[in-house]
């Protein structure tokens, strides 16, 4: 693809509006159409970014690729429609709110040879990119993603939040599926949809003994986004909100203080320079455009989608198999 790709954006909610801004600011593509069933909202976004509006995706002969940012429950049908028209697709995470539907979308993309990318946005967070560039031999990953309650989110936290950090844990341990998955859910908020979990706690074990503990909550009183990677000789801590990284190294054994009142430990603290300062959504778009240009392997990108989805699905399956009350 040599000309600037013409992009259709589907959905103008919170994430859709952000995608619209980033697409319009890119000098590598053109946002030409916005599809949104709510006319007033859709036209407002389309007019703001000099695009046309349509209530549905319809015929896609006017575009070269699609960014799908609608509500998760509509991803499956819309994604299949896009792929049936042989258009490359960037779909917000998760691909679908169930493994079987997600696998179908990925399978059809592969069978038709159509590029597919999932918007696992934290992959492009400068703090994450820096932390993962420093990792050598991880033994434990602790990821926390807590938020105040957001009524607009219809699915539980596993597909909405947990999938991000499961993906980061998998990438930290080399991109392979964990060998075992354990998890537990909590249901607390009175206005949550039935069977939509408010808290998910998950433990992943990887080949070689590595462990990851991943915590997601939407009933927190502050927003927390952290990734802590432990190696035997250092700890790498990334704050995904502040987008900074700190490295800790313990350099001495406990020693009594001169006055005999206690013990003292010493650590070296390093603050590395970030490998990138790019806005994650813009970096993700560049990755998608590189796939369209053929400079990034579309098959490799597609293959990296499902591992995190399989883990989330396995947490649900393990919960179904657990004895009542567990």
Secondary structure, 3 states (H helix, E strand, C coil): CCCCEEEEEECCCHHHHHHHHHHHHCCCEEEEEEECCCHHHHHHHHHHCCCEEECCCCCCCCCCEEEECCCHHHHHHHHHHHHHCCCEEEEECCCCCCHHHHHHHHHHHHHHCCCEEEECHHHHCHHHHHHHHHCCCCCEEEEEEECCCCCCCCCCHHHHHHHHHHHHHHHHCCCCCCCEEEEEEECCCCCCCCCCCCEEEEEEECCCCCEEEEEEECCCCCCEEEEEEEECCEEEEEECCCCEEEEEEECCCCEECCCCCCEECCEEEECCCCCCCCCHHHHHHHHHHHHHHCCCCHHHHHHCCHHHHHHHHHHHHHHHHCCCCC
